Amino acid sequence: MNQLRSTPLTDWHRAHGGKMVEFAGYDMPIRYTDGVIVEHKAVREACGIFDVSHMGELEVRGAEARTNVDRLVTNDVSMLEVGQVLYAAMCNPEGGIVDDVLVYCLGEERFMIVCNASNHAKVAAWVEQNLDGDASLHDVTADTALFAVQGPKALDALREWDRTSAHSGTLDALEYYRCAFLDLGGVDVLVSRTGYTGEKGYELYLPTDAGKNLWTELLAAGEAHGLRPIGLGARDTLRLEAGYSLYGQELADDVSPYEAGIGWTVRLKAGDFVGREVLAAQKADGPPRRTVALRLEGRNIPRQHAKVFRGDDVVGEITSGSFSPILECGIGLARIDAAAAGATLAVDVRGKPVEAERVKLPFVPSRVKD
């Protein structure tokens, strides 16, 4: 049996009531002592901090870094300014999703690709295989800790922690999907106005060896604003309420961005990229499958892989489903046959079909730009 990998905070999580589970080869906290619902509501009402140091960070450097990264993802990297962040899909030649990634423009010849932990090795190999010209891959994952501070009081918590810094004005002015290198608490930190919760938030990239001290300082300073540690369980329910996709559920190697509901990341007019020809045809003809958002009443909760029906016919399955702590009902994302997209649907709940209401995403209002 392979030994689970640790983040800089693994011992801290165990010592502070973290219920640890295996996730993408890492030993990670799924929740703490108060449970997922309490943690979920804390992020919606105040703020929480997530240890997401298991994510992969890959830098592409060189005079042709921009053109290489642009060719590897579906969105338009050519227009990125230094300090700007872009969400994109990375596709294979068949149009399936290798991973969904964030692309950071850290300099004219320096780009960072942030990928899912479960796909780290696959994405690193794919990037390396497809680089050409003056561009080189540098895997900085082991050297990087990553924390996410999320919630309506996230900025208050960061201000409290760094109240003596000359950069406090930069934090205030940092716009959505922008980033900046700041000296915070004596540590060189890349601060990004991004997140995975649907709330206003920040992600902090910092040296691994500074991780534990910064984490404890942040928690102590942010306590007055309700800052608390949050596990993977609430991270998942928060992202589902926000309508965000997850690799291995909505996204997969045999699912295109159009089928997964992230077709807006595909910029066909921006130039060539891997998988473009297939995706252009799918855009013209319409994808064979679509992702829809469903809401169930009462105590009915759609579970992953549950069948979705149109009448007596199975037309798809639930890709993500859970109880929504905010809406207090079951919510889910489903991948269904395109022909059934406008039909009345039902979900198999404990062996019985339960009618599902089609709703628009996000399930709860987004406050990412507040």
N, C-alpha and C positions, 0 to 999 in steps of 0.2 A: 504493500500500500504506500503511495506517495505521501510524503509529509506535506501538510497544508502550509501554504505560505502565510507570512504575517505582514501586517502593516506596522508603522511606527507606534500605533496605538493599541495593538492587540492585547498586550498585558494590561493596559489601562481599562479597556472594555471589560475584561474578565474581573478586574478588581472593583469595578463600579456597577456590577449587576447585569452585565451584558449576557444575553442568552446567545451563545455562539453556535454558528452553523457553518457548513462548508458552502462557499459560493465562488464559483469560477476558480477553484483551486486555492482559495484564501479562507482563513479562519476569520469570520466576520460576525458582528452582532446583528441578530435579526430584530431584537427589541431589548429594552431594559426593564426594570422591575415594574413600572406602571403600565406597561403594555402598549400595543400598537395604536389603539384608538386615542389614548391620552396623548401619545407622541404626535399623532396625526393632527389633532386639534391644536396642539401647542404651536405647530408650524403655521397653521391657518390663522391663529389668533395672535401669536407673538413671534417667536423665532426659534429655530433649532439649528444644530450643527451636525453635519454628517461626515464621517470618515469615509471618503471614497478614494483612498489611496491605492485601491486595487485597479483603478482604471489605467489604461496604457497611454503613454505619451511618447510620440515618435516625431523627431525633428527632421525635416528635409532642408539641407543647406546647400548653397551654391548659386552661381549666376543664373542657372536654369531651374532653380527650385520652384518658382512660381508656375512655369509652364508644365512642369512635371506633375505637381499637385493638381493643377487645373485639369489635366488629362485623366487623373485618377478618380475624380469625383464628379457628380452630376451637376452641382451648382457652379456658379461663376466665380472662380478664384481670381480671374484676371482683374476684377474691379476692386479687390480688397485693398484698403489703405492700411498702413502700419498702425497697429492698435485695434484693428477690426476683427471680429469673429464671425464665422459662417457655419451654419448647420448644413450638412450635405449627406447624400448617400454615396457609398463607394460600391460600384457594381462590377459584376463579371461580364464577359462578352455576351452572355445570354440574357442580360438585363436583370438578373437576380441580385439581391443585396448582399455584398460581402460583409458590410457593417454600416451603421450610421455613425457619423463622426462629426466632431467640431474641428474646424480649421482655423488656426490662429495665425495672423500675419504679424510676426514679431520683428520683422525687418525686411528690407527689399530682397534679401537672399536667405531668409530664415523663416520657415513655416513650421508650425507644430500641428500634428494630427492627434487628436485625443479619441481613442477608441474604447470599446467595451472590453472589460477584463477577460470575458470568455473568448474574445476574438483576437486578443493581443498577438499571439504567435502567428495566427493566420494573416492578420493585417500587415504585420511587420514583413512577413515573407512575400506577400502580394506587392507591397510597396517596393521592396528591394528588387523583386523580379521585374518590375515595370519602370524603374528609373532609367533615364537615358541622358547622356551628355554630362554637363557640369552640375551634378546634383548628387548628394550623398545622404544616406540614412543614418541617423544617430538615435538609438533607443535610449531615452533618458528616464524610463519608467522607474528603475531601481533607485535613481537619485532624487525622485520627486514624490513628495507627499501632497495630497490633494484633499482639501476640506471644503464643504459647501455650507454657507451660512444663509438660511432661507427663512422668509417670513416677513410680515409687514413691519417688524421692528428690527430687521436684520441690520440696516444701516445704523440704527441707534446703538446696537450692540458693538458694531465695529468702531463707531465713533468713541464709545466709552473706553474700549480697549486701547485705542490709539489717539486719545484726546490731546496728547502733547505733541503729536507729529505735525510737521509742516505740510503733510500730504492730506490732511483732513478735507481740505477743499476739493482735492482731486477725487476723493471717494464720493463726495456729494455730487460732483459733476459727471461722474462716469455714467455714460448712457448705456442702454440695453444693447447687448452684443458688442460691447467695446471692452478693451482691456488695457492695463497699464502696469509697468513695473514700478513698485513702490518699496521704499525702505520702511517697513512696518515693524515696530518693536525691535529695531535693530536687525531685522531679517529681510533679505531681498525676496520680495513676494510678487508674483504675477497675479494681479487681482482682475477678475473677469465678472462682468454683469450678466451672468448666465446661471442656469439652474434647471432642475428637473421636477419642480413641484407646482408650477403655476403661480408661485408667489414671487414678489420682488426678492432677489437674492444675489449672492456673490459666491464665486468659486475662487479659492486661494491655492495657487501652486507655489510650493516652497521646498527648500532642501530637506531631504528625508531626516537628517540628523537634527533639524530644528523642530520637527513635527510635534513631539510630545510637549515641549515647553510652550510652544505657541498655542496648542490646543488647550492646555490647562489655564494659560493666561486669558485666552478668549472666553472660556467658560466662566472664570471668576469675574471678569469685567462685565460680561453680558448678563450675569444673573439678575441684575436689577431690571432688565428688559425681558425677562422670561426665557433667556437662552438656555437650552438643555440639549443633551445628546440624543440623537435620533437614529434608530436602527433601520435595517433594510426593509423590514415589514411595512413601516409607515412610508418609506421612500416609494414603495411600489403602489400603495393605495393613493398617495398624493399624486404620483405621475398619472395614474389611471383617471382620477377625477379631472386632471388637467388635459386628458386626451392624448398623452404622449405615448408613442410606440416604444416597444421593448424588443430587442433582438432575441430571437428564439421563440417569440410569440407572434407579434404582428410582422416582424421582419425576419427574412430568411434567405438563404442562397437561391431558393427557387421561387421567390416572391419579388415582384418588381415594385419600385416606388409607387407606381400608379395603383397597383393592387393593394399596397399597404396603407394607402391614404396619405403618403408624403410626396405625391406627385408634384407639389409646389416646389420641391427642391431640385427639380429637373429643369435645366435651362437649355433647351434644344438649340436656341438661336445663338448661344454664347460661344459655340465652337465644338470641336470634337472631344469626346471622352469615351472611355471604355464602356461598351454597352449601348452607345447612342443609337445605332442603327435599329436595334431591336426596340428600344424605347420609343423612337420616332414612329415606328409602325404601330406600336401599341397605342400611342397617343392618337393616331389617326383613326384606328379601327375601334378603339375603346378596349380597356383591359377585360380579360375574361372573368376576373373576380374583383370584388370591391370590399373595402372595409367600412363597416357601419357601426354606429354607436347605439346601444340599446339600454333601456331602463325598464326594470321589473318592479312591480308594486309589492308591498308587504315584506314578508320574510323570504321571498324568493331571490336566491342569489345565483347568477349564472357563473358556472365554473369553467375553467379552461378545458377545452376539448368537448364541451357539451354540444350536442347536435342542435342545429338551427333548422326549423321547418318552415316551409310555405305550404300550408295545408298538410297533406300527408307526406310530402316530399322533403327529403333532407337536402338542403341547399347550401349548407356550410357548417361552420363550427365556431364556438367562442374561442378567441385567441387570448383574451385577458378578461377576467371577471372577479368581482369582489363586492363586499358590502361597502357602501359609501358612508363614512362617518358624518359627513356634512349633510348629505341628502337623506340619510337614514333609509336607504333602500338599496337594492341590488343594481349594479351597473356593469356593463361589459362592452368590449369591442368584439366584433365578429367578422370573419372573412367569409363572404357568401358569393354565389354565382351572380354575375352581373345582371342576368335576366331577372333575378329576384329582388333587385335593389329597391324597387318601388312597391313591393308587395307587403302585405301584413305578415309578420313573422312571429314565430313562437320558439321558445327555448326549452330544451329538456332539463327539467329541474327534478331531481330525485325520481326519474322514471316517468314524469308526466309533462306534457307540453304546456307551457305557461306563456300567454300572450305577452309580447314585448313591445314597448313603445319606442319608435324610432325618434332619436333626438339629435340635435346638432352639438358638435364639440365646441368648446370644452363642456364637460358635465357641470362644473362649477365655474363662475366667472374668473377669468385670468386677471392677475394683478402684477404681471411681470414688468410692466412699464410704469408702474406707479412711482 
